[in-house]
Amino acid sequence: MEVRLLAKRVREFWRRFSKSRIAVISLSYLFFLVLVAIFAPYITRYAPREPSRDVLVPPNFQSHLFGTDDLGRDILSGVLYGSRISLTVGLAAAAVAMVIGTVVGAFSGFHGGWLDELLMRITEIVMAIPTFFFALAVCVLVGPSITNIVLIIGLLSWPSIARLVRAEFMTLKGREFVIAARAVGVSTFSLAFTEILPNAIPVAVINTVLQVTRAVILEASLSFLGMGDPNLMSWGYMLQNAQFYLVRAWWMAVFPGISITSTALAFNVCGDALNEALNPRLREV
């Protein structure tokens, strides 16, 4: 019975989500990007940082589909391997933000009182920190690495999720099903995490998807300024290297730039479609 109910909910969710063709296209693109990131070594025969004598070769179908850079490195390989960095940072940082934001928002909204005041003041302080400049300063002090970038972005991106989850908890804890569960003796922990949280989690998921976009752009920006992991190829690093060859070798900037833009746009579109599919206030009656 539960399996049928779950299958019905999944079908209903997909029906609402697939109403937007651009959302389906964006989701397909993201799945394709994940596959590209996983199978990058099997798609291209060039290592992303392997120099060659083919310097500044324009895009062609014979040897280098996206051309080469000033050191003869294959641009296609850089784009493929760079997708690994962008997806890893984006998804991992968003996951960190979601966990922290959901926990903070749940405790704040459910308990209220002095705990709510304390957690919301902390949230406001974190929101006031300029993420990019703080991340830049930390990378300068402790050294650039993927782990540091993920933690910095994740630890500074949770406040918006916390505020949304808090608002949902404050609304839901007064609903009839919660009052009924409390009346029959359901424990406080079970009340918060088995009755209220499942109904509040959609807003956290929606905001988390949008946080992926923010993380991808922040990582590219840090890499562009030389604060990315020096041992890995990333789209931001490719743009940094391309700025001196914009006239002579346009392909060095165009392909990583398109990758960043299309990935950020795809996550944004999917986030909007998720909001329409999961938000009961936006569902058609």
Order of alpha helices (4+ residues) and beta strands (2+ residues): alpha-alpha-alpha-alpha-alpha-alpha-alpha-alpha-alpha-alpha-alpha-alpha
